[in-house]
């Protein structure tokens, strides 16, 4: 089933249209750099995906409204410079510093407070009010204020900027603001790296010669800020809002549709119920005014838009069915462009873009294919939003959903993952180039026909902590748990309870190709194999290559084989070789970090799970091979 067929409503974000719009705009700003404005979740389009696309297309800065928006982008992996456009609060200073965000300074009080919190030089931009009447230093007094900011030892003024009030349709006032800004810059004793005043409309209409950065927002999303711009550039809407018909009905003459009987049928007419309303951001003021596109035809909205439903006239359509797609915003019809919808009730295009599809899933298209989606309510998962108890519930539920088994999910969480959350202060070590091969073969001994012979080879790089290390085996998970807490244990194996420790052997153990000596001892029913060499003391504190090869038996009745990564790991390659002795084997990865979906390669008798060598995987990740 197509992903979209499952949704009652959804928004589609066309990243190809976004790229087209930027290309159109670049004709006007020439060699200047540009900042992509992604505040308010990218004007409702999805800040993360828009930011990624803009950066690929040359953006040098991203613009957000507040520290929280910037911190979310950092959490999502965005590392480029991020400017907070609005004045920040003193309480946001720790978030700004922690996430390396560039704040806008609009008052000396904030500048001084920020400077107190800093240990090293920190970049800022200074906002000058040249006639917008909002935030920023007054242009008459800005030079003096900027001079005082320069004296603060930790602040570095990277940029000075202003903002146009009406660049889309008031050339005279825009010119006046430009002149005020230029005169202010002439008074400054510094030459900041970035000077910017042009917003989207300003980049097209004003084209300021002394500025070197433009801030691109609304026009990049395919929305004209003024009708006069239509003759200057071709913009394509990036967002579409879609739903599907949930019911078909027929009204008789005199029947009314919707609350307060604002529409009454004058004749027999077929109409459709749509499962969206003003709670989905489809504005109430569009009642009895807007049109929707059904089967490529314009159909009027009938009656008042309800909280969760709307009605649309489909009487002129010959073929229409429940489940047919309906486009409410976007598309190629001018009547359902955001600019024209908001004209019907004197609304704001910015507002409708930010509110539309509140309860809808968002899909991103590129080259005609869906490349990503974002969740309902448009809020990505951020752990700091939740209490420890809530996080525990989220983790357990996520594992259950991934594995489609509550029993296995509970086993993994309680017996494997939970230990890492209880010991927050332990030193975190990391491994690189983790390569683990496990091969099942028939057991040759008659007494072991219910088992597979399991040969394992583990290779990884790691900073050597001691001049020795252990390989440990335990007969049950309670006893194995103690070895997860020890930093001197590099390999752990859970033996079947019917086996004794003599049925686990080491074939080879090496560091940097040097064969180590090992001695085995038994403690409380566990096997501890101490691996050492007289030359290891010289390697402590250095990154070395570990290689451990073992041989043991694995019960056929287990029906699953688990490999866990208990340390931060860069680069993972796990191979499970089972030749012809297993028929159906499935790999279920449980990865956290940037690479949540490792590459899974299957061929006859083997499954391989791989993460690129430069990608990090967080502790508590792993893969379960189910057979």
C-alpha positions as CSV (number, residue, x, y, z in Angstrom):
1,X,0.0,0.0,0.0
2,X,1.2,3.5,-0.8
3,X,2.2,5.4,2.3
4,X,-0.2,8.2,1.5
5,X,-3.2,5.8,1.1
6,X,-3.1,5.3,4.9
7,X,-3.6,8.9,5.8
8,X,-6.8,10.8,6.1
9,X,-5.0,14.1,5.4
10,X,-1.4,15.0,4.7
11,X,0.9,17.7,3.5
12,X,3.4,17.3,0.7
13,X,6.6,19.4,0.5
14,X,8.0,19.5,-3.0
15,X,11.8,20.1,-2.6
16,X,12.2,20.3,-6.3
17,X,9.9,23.3,-6.4
18,X,11.9,24.8,-3.5
19,X,15.1,24.4,-5.5
20,X,13.4,26.0,-8.5
21,X,12.3,29.0,-6.4
22,X,15.8,29.5,-5.1
23,X,17.2,29.4,-8.6
24,X,14.7,32.0,-9.7
25,X,15.6,34.3,-6.8
26,X,19.4,33.9,-7.3
27,X,19.0,35.8,-10.5
28,X,18.3,38.9,-8.4
29,X,20.9,38.7,-5.6
30,X,23.8,37.7,-7.9
31,X,27.1,37.0,-6.0
32,X,25.7,37.7,-2.5
33,X,25.5,35.0,0.1
34,X,22.1,34.0,1.3
35,X,20.5,33.0,4.6
36,X,17.6,30.6,4.5
37,X,14.9,31.6,6.9
38,X,13.4,28.4,8.6
39,X,11.7,29.9,11.6
40,X,8.2,28.7,12.6
41,X,9.3,25.2,11.4
42,X,10.2,26.5,8.0
43,X,7.0,28.5,7.6
44,X,5.2,25.2,8.2
45,X,7.2,23.3,5.6
46,X,9.6,21.5,8.0
47,X,12.7,23.3,9.1
48,X,15.1,20.4,9.0
49,X,14.4,19.2,5.5
50,X,14.3,22.8,4.2
51,X,17.5,23.6,5.9
52,X,19.3,20.6,4.5
53,X,18.1,21.4,1.0
54,X,19.0,25.1,1.3
55,X,22.5,24.3,2.6
56,X,23.0,21.9,-0.3
57,X,22.1,24.8,-2.6
58,X,24.6,27.2,-1.1
59,X,23.0,28.8,2.0
60,X,25.7,30.1,4.4
61,X,23.3,30.8,7.3
62,X,20.0,29.6,8.7
63,X,17.6,32.0,10.4
64,X,15.3,31.0,13.3
65,X,13.0,32.9,15.6
66,X,14.4,31.7,19.0
67,X,16.9,29.6,20.7
68,X,14.6,26.6,21.0
69,X,14.2,26.4,17.2
70,X,18.0,26.6,16.8
71,X,18.7,23.9,19.4
72,X,16.3,21.6,17.6
73,X,18.2,21.9,14.4
74,X,21.4,21.2,16.2
75,X,19.8,18.1,17.7
76,X,18.8,17.0,14.2
77,X,22.4,17.3,13.1
78,X,22.6,20.7,11.4
79,X,26.0,22.2,12.0
80,X,25.9,25.4,9.9
81,X,25.7,28.9,11.4
82,X,22.3,29.7,12.8
83,X,21.1,33.2,13.5
84,X,18.4,33.9,16.1
85,X,16.5,36.8,14.4
86,X,14.4,37.9,17.4
87,X,15.7,39.3,20.6
88,X,16.7,36.5,23.0
89,X,15.8,36.3,26.7
90,X,18.4,36.2,29.4
91,X,17.1,32.8,30.4
92,X,18.0,31.5,26.8
93,X,21.7,32.3,27.1
94,X,22.8,28.8,28.3
95,X,20.9,27.2,25.3
96,X,22.5,29.7,22.9
97,X,26.0,29.0,24.2
98,X,25.5,25.2,24.5
99,X,24.3,24.9,20.9
100,X,26.6,27.5,19.3
101,X,23.8,29.7,18.1
102,X,24.4,33.2,16.9
103,X,22.1,35.6,18.8
104,X,20.8,38.9,17.6
105,X,21.7,41.7,20.0
106,X,19.1,44.5,20.2
107,X,19.9,46.0,23.6
108,X,23.0,46.7,25.6
109,X,21.6,45.0,28.6
110,X,21.4,41.7,26.8
111,X,24.9,42.1,25.3
112,X,26.4,42.7,28.7
113,X,24.6,39.7,30.2
114,X,25.7,37.4,27.4
115,X,29.3,38.6,27.7
116,X,29.2,37.6,31.5
117,X,28.4,34.0,30.6
118,X,31.1,33.5,28.0
119,X,34.6,32.1,28.4
120,X,35.7,32.5,24.8
121,X,34.9,34.9,21.9
122,X,31.4,34.4,20.6
123,X,29.8,35.7,17.4
124,X,26.7,38.0,17.4
125,X,24.7,40.1,14.9
126,X,23.4,43.5,15.8
127,X,19.9,44.5,14.7
128,X,19.2,48.2,13.7
129,X,15.7,49.5,13.5
130,X,15.5,51.7,10.4
131,X,11.7,52.0,10.3
132,X,10.2,48.6,10.9
133,X,9.3,49.7,14.4
134,X,10.0,46.4,16.0
135,X,13.2,45.1,17.7
136,X,16.6,46.6,17.2
137,X,18.6,49.7,18.1
138,X,17.2,52.9,16.8
139,X,19.1,53.9,13.7
140,X,19.8,57.3,15.2
141,X,21.6,55.9,18.3
142,X,22.8,52.6,16.9
143,X,26.4,53.7,16.2
144,X,27.0,54.7,19.8
145,X,25.5,51.4,21.1
146,X,27.6,49.3,18.7
147,X,30.7,51.1,19.9
148,X,29.9,50.1,23.4
149,X,29.3,46.5,22.4
150,X,32.7,46.5,20.8
151,X,34.3,47.1,24.2
152,X,32.8,43.8,25.6
153,X,35.8,41.4,25.4
154,X,34.0,38.2,24.5
155,X,31.6,39.4,21.8
156,X,32.5,39.5,18.2
157,X,30.2,41.4,15.9
158,X,29.9,39.2,12.8
159,X,27.0,41.0,11.2
160,X,24.9,44.2,11.3
161,X,21.4,44.1,9.8
162,X,18.1,45.8,9.5
163,X,14.7,44.7,8.2
164,X,12.4,46.2,5.5
165,X,8.8,47.0,6.4
166,X,7.2,46.9,2.9
167,X,9.8,46.0,0.3
168,X,7.2,44.2,-1.8
169,X,5.1,47.3,-2.6
170,X,6.5,50.5,-1.2
171,X,9.7,51.5,-3.1
172,X,9.9,55.0,-1.6
173,X,9.9,53.8,2.1
174,X,12.2,51.0,1.3
175,X,14.7,53.4,-0.2
176,X,14.4,55.6,2.9
177,X,15.2,52.6,5.1
178,X,18.2,51.7,2.9
179,X,19.6,55.2,3.2
180,X,19.2,55.2,6.9
181,X,21.0,51.9,7.1
182,X,23.8,53.0,4.8
183,X,24.4,56.2,6.9
184,X,24.6,54.1,10.0
185,X,27.2,51.8,8.5
186,X,29.3,54.8,7.5
187,X,29.6,55.8,11.1
188,X,30.8,52.5,12.4
189,X,34.4,51.8,13.3
190,X,34.1,48.2,12.2
191,X,33.5,46.3,8.9
192,X,31.4,43.3,9.9
193,X,31.7,40.2,7.9
194,X,28.0,40.3,7.0
195,X,25.8,43.3,6.2
196,X,22.1,42.5,5.5
197,X,18.8,44.3,5.1
198,X,17.1,42.5,2.1
199,X,14.4,40.0,2.8
200,X,12.9,38.0,-0.1
201,X,11.0,40.9,-1.6
202,X,13.9,43.3,-0.9
203,X,16.3,40.9,-2.8
204,X,14.0,41.3,-5.9
205,X,13.0,44.9,-5.6
206,X,15.7,46.8,-3.7
207,X,19.0,45.0,-4.7
208,X,21.2,46.9,-2.2
209,X,24.8,47.2,-3.5
210,X,26.5,47.6,-0.1
211,X,24.9,44.5,1.4
212,X,26.5,41.1,1.0
213,X,23.9,38.8,2.5
214,X,20.2,38.3,1.7
215,X,17.6,36.7,3.9
216,X,15.3,34.5,1.9
217,X,11.9,33.4,3.3
218,X,8.4,33.5,1.9
219,X,9.3,33.7,-1.8
220,X,11.5,30.6,-1.6
221,X,8.4,28.7,-0.4
222,X,6.6,29.6,-3.7
223,X,4.4,32.3,-2.3
224,X,4.2,35.8,-3.8
225,X,4.3,38.5,-1.2
226,X,2.7,40.9,-3.7
227,X,1.0,40.5,-7.1
228,X,3.5,42.8,-8.7
229,X,6.2,40.1,-8.3
230,X,4.4,37.7,-10.6
231,X,5.8,39.5,-13.6
232,X,9.4,39.3,-12.3
233,X,9.8,35.7,-11.4
234,X,8.0,32.3,-11.6
235,X,7.4,30.7,-8.2
236,X,6.0,27.2,-7.6
237,X,4.2,26.4,-4.4
238,X,6.3,24.1,-2.2
239,X,3.4,22.9,0.1
240,X,0.3,21.1,-0.8
241,X,-2.4,20.0,1.6
242,X,-4.4,17.0,0.7
243,X,-7.1,14.8,2.0
244,X,-9.6,12.2,0.7
245,X,-13.3,11.9,0.4
246,X,-14.7,10.0,3.5
247,X,-18.4,10.0,2.5
248,X,-20.6,10.9,-0.5
249,X,-24.1,12.3,0.1
250,X,-27.0,13.7,-1.9
251,X,-28.8,16.9,-0.8
252,X,-32.4,17.6,-1.8
253,X,-33.8,21.0,-2.5
254,X,-34.1,22.9,0.8
255,X,-31.6,20.7,2.6
256,X,-28.9,22.7,4.5
257,X,-25.3,21.7,5.0
258,X,-23.2,22.5,8.0
259,X,-23.6,24.6,11.2
260,X,-26.2,27.4,11.3
261,X,-27.5,26.5,7.8
262,X,-25.3,28.9,5.9
263,X,-25.7,26.9,2.8
264,X,-29.0,25.6,1.5
265,X,-29.4,23.4,-1.6
266,X,-31.6,24.8,-4.4
267,X,-31.7,21.5,-6.3
268,X,-30.6,17.9,-6.0
269,X,-26.9,17.9,-5.6
270,X,-24.1,15.4,-4.8
271,X,-21.6,16.5,-2.3
272,X,-18.6,15.0,-0.4
273,X,-17.6,15.0,3.2
274,X,-13.9,15.7,3.8
275,X,-12.3,14.6,7.1
276,X,-10.6,17.9,7.8
277,X,-11.6,21.2,9.4
278,X,-10.3,24.2,11.1
279,X,-8.6,22.1,13.7
280,X,-6.4,20.9,10.9
281,X,-5.5,24.5,10.0
282,X,-8.0,24.8,7.1
283,X,-9.2,28.2,8.1
284,X,-12.8,28.7,9.2
285,X,-13.0,31.9,7.2
286,X,-12.8,29.8,4.0
287,X,-16.4,28.6,4.7
288,X,-18.6,29.0,1.6
289,X,-15.8,30.7,-0.2
290,X,-12.9,28.4,-1.0
291,X,-12.7,25.7,-3.7
292,X,-11.0,22.3,-3.6
293,X,-9.6,20.2,-6.5
294,X,-11.2,16.8,-6.9
295,X,-10.3,14.7,-9.9
296,X,-8.6,17.7,-11.4
297,X,-11.7,19.9,-11.2
298,X,-12.5,22.8,-9.0
299,X,-15.3,22.1,-6.5
300,X,-16.8,24.7,-4.1
301,X,-16.7,24.3,-0.3
302,X,-20.2,24.2,1.0
303,X,-21.4,25.6,4.3
304,X,-19.4,26.3,7.4
305,X,-16.1,24.5,7.9
306,X,-16.4,22.4,11.1
307,X,-13.7,21.6,13.5
308,X,-13.0,18.2,11.9
309,X,-15.0,18.1,8.7
310,X,-15.8,20.1,5.6
311,X,-18.2,19.6,2.7
312,X,-17.5,20.1,-1.0
313,X,-19.8,20.2,-4.0
314,X,-19.0,17.3,-6.4
315,X,-22.3,17.5,-8.4
316,X,-20.5,18.3,-11.7
317,X,-18.2,15.3,-11.5
318,X,-19.3,12.2,-13.4
319,X,-17.0,9.8,-11.6
320,X,-16.2,10.3,-7.9
321,X,-15.8,7.8,-5.1
322,X,-15.0,7.6,-1.5
323,X,-11.2,7.7,-1.1
324,X,-10.6,10.0,-4.0
325,X,-7.8,12.5,-3.4
326,X,-8.8,16.1,-2.7
327,X,-6.3,19.0,-2.9
328,X,-7.1,22.0,-0.6
329,X,-3.9,24.0,-0.9
330,X,-1.2,24.2,-3.5
331,X,-1.3,22.3,-6.8
332,X,-1.3,24.0,-10.2
333,X,-4.7,25.7,-9.8
334,X,-4.4,29.4,-9.0
335,X,-7.6,29.3,-7.0
336,X,-6.0,27.2,-4.3
337,X,-2.7,29.0,-4.0
338,X,-2.2,30.3,-0.5
339,X,-2.2,33.9,-1.7
340,X,-5.6,33.5,-3.3
341,X,-7.2,31.6,-0.5
342,X,-6.2,34.2,2.1
343,X,-7.5,37.0,-0.1
344,X,-11.0,35.5,0.3
345,X,-11.1,36.5,3.9
346,X,-8.3,39.1,4.2
347,X,-5.9,36.7,5.9
348,X,-2.2,36.2,5.9
349,X,-0.3,33.7,3.7
350,X,2.3,33.3,6.5
351,X,-0.5,32.3,8.9
352,X,-2.1,29.7,6.7
353,X,1.2,28.1,5.8
354,X,2.1,27.8,9.5
355,X,-1.2,26.4,10.6
356,X,-2.2,24.1,7.7
357,X,-2.2,20.4,8.3
358,X,-1.7,20.6,12.1
359,X,-2.9,17.0,12.5
360,X,-1.4,15.7,9.2
361,X,1.7,13.9,8.5
362,X,4.2,15.7,6.3
363,X,5.9,14.0,3.3
364,X,8.9,15.4,1.5
365,X,9.3,14.8,-2.3
366,X,12.4,15.0,-4.3
367,X,12.8,13.9,-7.9
368,X,9.2,12.7,-7.8
369,X,9.8,10.4,-4.9
370,X,9.0,10.5,-1.2
371,X,12.4,10.8,0.6
372,X,11.3,11.5,4.2
373,X,8.4,12.2,6.4
374,X,7.8,14.0,9.7
375,X,5.4,12.9,12.4
376,X,1.9,14.1,13.4
377,X,1.8,17.4,15.3
378,X,5.1,18.3,13.6
379,X,7.4,17.9,16.6
380,X,10.5,15.7,16.3
381,X,11.5,13.7,19.3
382,X,13.8,15.6,21.6
383,X,14.7,13.6,24.8
384,X,15.1,16.7,26.9
385,X,11.4,17.4,26.5
386,X,10.6,14.3,28.6
387,X,11.0,13.0,32.1
388,X,13.1,9.9,32.7
389,X,9.9,7.9,33.3
390,X,8.4,9.1,30.1
391,X,11.6,8.4,28.2
392,X,11.6,4.8,29.5
393,X,8.1,4.3,28.2
394,X,9.0,5.8,24.8
395,X,12.1,3.5,24.5
396,X,10.1,0.4,25.4
397,X,7.3,1.3,23.1
398,X,9.7,2.1,20.2
399,X,11.4,-1.3,20.5
400,X,8.1,-3.1,20.7
401,X,6.9,-1.3,17.5
402,X,10.1,-2.1,15.7
403,X,10.1,-5.8,16.6
404,X,6.3,-6.2,16.6
405,X,6.6,-8.2,19.8
406,X,6.0,-6.9,23.3
407,X,7.6,-10.0,24.8
408,X,10.9,-9.6,22.9
409,X,10.9,-5.8,23.4
410,X,10.5,-6.2,27.2
411,X,13.4,-8.8,27.2
412,X,15.7,-6.4,25.3
413,X,14.9,-3.4,27.4
414,X,14.9,-5.1,30.9
415,X,17.8,-7.4,30.4
416,X,20.1,-5.5,28.0
417,X,19.4,-1.8,27.6
418,X,18.2,-0.8,31.1
419,X,21.7,-1.3,32.5
420,X,23.1,1.6,30.5
421,X,20.5,4.1,31.7
422,X,21.2,3.3,35.4
423,X,24.9,4.1,35.4
424,X,25.0,7.6,34.1
425,X,28.4,8.5,35.5
426,X,30.5,5.7,34.0
427,X,33.3,6.6,31.6
428,X,32.2,6.4,28.0
429,X,34.6,4.6,25.7
430,X,34.3,4.2,22.0
431,X,35.2,1.7,19.4
432,X,36.0,2.1,15.7
433,X,35.7,-0.2,12.7
434,X,33.6,-2.8,14.5
435,X,33.6,-6.1,12.5
436,X,31.8,-9.1,14.0
437,X,31.4,-12.4,12.0
438,X,29.4,-15.2,13.5
439,X,29.2,-18.5,11.6
440,X,26.8,-21.4,12.4
441,X,27.9,-24.8,11.3
442,X,26.5,-28.3,12.1
443,X,27.8,-29.8,15.4
444,X,29.8,-32.9,14.6
445,X,29.5,-34.5,18.0
446,X,26.5,-36.7,18.6
447,X,25.7,-35.2,22.0
448,X,25.3,-31.7,20.4
449,X,22.8,-32.3,17.7
450,X,20.4,-29.8,19.2
451,X,23.1,-27.1,18.9
452,X,25.0,-25.2,16.2
453,X,28.7,-25.0,16.3
454,X,29.2,-21.2,16.5
455,X,32.5,-19.7,15.3
456,X,33.0,-16.0,16.0
457,X,35.6,-13.4,15.0
458,X,35.5,-9.9,16.4
459,X,37.7,-7.1,15.3
460,X,37.6,-3.4,16.4
461,X,39.9,-0.5,17.2
462,X,39.9,1.1,20.7
463,X,42.1,3.0,23.1
464,X,43.7,0.4,25.3
465,X,42.7,1.0,28.9
466,X,44.8,-1.6,30.7
467,X,47.8,-3.9,30.0
468,X,45.4,-6.8,30.0
469,X,41.7,-7.5,29.3
470,X,39.2,-10.3,29.8
471,X,36.9,-12.5,27.7
472,X,34.0,-13.5,29.9
473,X,31.2,-16.1,29.7
474,X,28.3,-16.5,32.0
475,X,25.5,-19.2,32.2
476,X,22.7,-16.7,32.8
477,X,22.0,-13.0,32.2
478,X,22.1,-12.0,35.8
479,X,25.7,-13.2,36.1
480,X,26.6,-11.8,32.6
481,X,25.4,-8.4,33.7
482,X,28.4,-7.9,36.0
483,X,30.7,-8.0,33.0
484,X,28.8,-5.3,31.2
485,X,29.8,-3.0,34.1
486,X,33.5,-3.8,33.9
487,X,35.8,-1.7,31.6
488,X,38.4,-4.5,31.5
489,X,36.1,-6.9,29.7
490,X,36.1,-6.6,25.9
491,X,34.1,-9.7,24.9
492,X,31.1,-11.3,26.6
493,X,29.2,-14.4,25.7
494,X,26.1,-16.0,27.2
495,X,26.5,-19.7,27.5
496,X,23.6,-22.1,27.3
497,X,22.6,-23.2,30.8
498,X,23.2,-26.9,29.8
499,X,26.8,-26.3,29.0
500,X,29.8,-26.0,31.1
501,X,32.5,-23.4,30.6
502,X,34.8,-26.0,29.0
503,X,32.7,-25.8,25.9
504,X,33.8,-22.2,25.1
505,X,37.3,-21.9,23.6
506,X,39.5,-19.2,22.2
507,X,41.1,-19.8,18.8
508,X,43.1,-16.6,18.7
509,X,43.3,-13.3,20.5
510,X,45.5,-10.4,19.2
511,X,46.3,-6.8,19.6
512,X,47.9,-5.1,16.6
513,X,48.6,-8.5,15.2
514,X,50.5,-9.6,18.3
515,X,49.2,-12.9,19.6
516,X,48.4,-12.6,23.3
517,X,48.8,-15.2,26.1
518,X,45.6,-16.1,27.9
519,X,44.7,-18.1,31.0
520,X,41.2,-19.3,32.0
521,X,39.7,-19.3,35.5
522,X,36.3,-20.1,36.9
523,X,34.4,-17.8,39.2
524,X,30.9,-18.4,40.5
525,X,30.1,-20.6,37.5
526,X,31.5,-18.1,35.0
527,X,34.5,-18.3,32.8
528,X,37.0,-15.5,32.8
529,X,39.8,-15.6,30.3
530,X,42.6,-13.1,31.0
531,X,44.4,-11.9,27.9
532,X,47.8,-10.3,28.4
533,X,51.3,-9.7,27.0
534,X,54.4,-8.0,28.4
535,X,54.4,-5.4,25.7
536,X,50.8,-4.2,26.3
537,X,51.9,-1.8,29.0
538,X,53.7,0.2,26.2
539,X,50.4,0.5,24.3
540,X,48.1,1.7,27.2
541,X,46.5,5.0,26.2
542,X,46.9,4.3,22.4
543,X,44.3,3.2,19.9
544,X,45.0,-0.4,19.0
545,X,43.4,-3.1,16.9
546,X,41.7,-6.0,18.8
547,X,41.0,-9.3,17.2
548,X,39.2,-12.1,19.1
549,X,38.2,-15.5,17.6
550,X,36.2,-18.0,19.6
551,X,34.4,-21.3,19.2
552,X,31.3,-22.5,21.2
553,X,27.8,-24.0,20.8
554,X,24.5,-22.3,20.3
555,X,21.1,-23.9,20.9
556,X,18.9,-24.4,17.8
557,X,15.8,-23.8,19.9
558,X,16.7,-20.2,20.7
559,X,15.5,-19.0,17.2
560,X,17.3,-15.7,17.6
561,X,20.9,-14.5,17.8
562,X,21.6,-11.0,19.2
563,X,24.7,-8.8,18.8
564,X,24.8,-5.6,20.9
565,X,27.0,-2.6,20.8
566,X,27.6,-1.5,24.3
567,X,29.9,1.4,23.5
568,X,29.9,4.3,21.2
569,X,31.0,2.8,17.9
570,X,32.1,4.3,14.6
571,X,31.6,2.0,11.6
572,X,29.8,-1.3,12.0
573,X,29.9,-4.5,9.9
574,X,28.1,-7.5,11.4
575,X,27.9,-10.8,9.4
576,X,25.8,-13.8,10.2
577,X,26.8,-16.8,8.1
578,X,24.5,-19.8,8.3
579,X,25.2,-21.6,5.0
580,X,22.4,-24.1,4.2
581,X,21.5,-25.0,7.8
582,X,18.9,-22.2,8.2
583,X,16.2,-21.5,5.7
584,X,14.5,-18.2,6.8
585,X,16.6,-15.6,8.6
586,X,15.6,-12.0,9.2
587,X,17.8,-9.2,10.6
588,X,16.1,-6.8,12.9
589,X,18.4,-3.8,13.6
590,X,17.9,-1.6,16.7
591,X,20.2,1.3,16.0
592,X,20.4,4.7,17.6
593,X,22.4,7.6,16.3
594,X,22.5,9.2,12.9
595,X,22.4,5.9,11.2
596,X,19.1,4.5,12.5
597,X,18.7,2.4,9.4
598,X,21.8,0.4,8.6
599,X,22.3,-1.3,5.2
600,X,21.1,-4.9,5.2
601,X,22.6,-7.1,2.5
602,X,21.3,-10.6,2.0
603,X,22.7,-13.4,-0.1
604,X,22.4,-17.2,0.1
605,X,23.4,-18.4,3.5
606,X,24.4,-15.0,4.8
607,X,23.0,-11.7,6.2
608,X,25.2,-8.6,6.6
609,X,24.3,-5.5,8.6
610,X,26.5,-2.5,7.9
611,X,27.0,1.1,8.8
612,X,29.5,3.3,6.9
613,X,33.0,3.6,8.4
614,X,32.5,7.3,9.3
615,X,29.0,6.9,10.9
616,X,28.6,6.8,14.7
617,X,26.3,4.4,16.4
618,X,25.2,5.0,20.0
619,X,25.5,2.4,22.8
620,X,22.6,0.1,23.3
621,X,22.3,-0.5,19.6
622,X,22.5,-3.9,18.0
623,X,20.9,-6.4,15.7
624,X,18.7,-9.4,16.3
625,X,18.9,-12.3,13.8
626,X,15.6,-14.2,14.0
627,X,15.4,-17.7,12.5
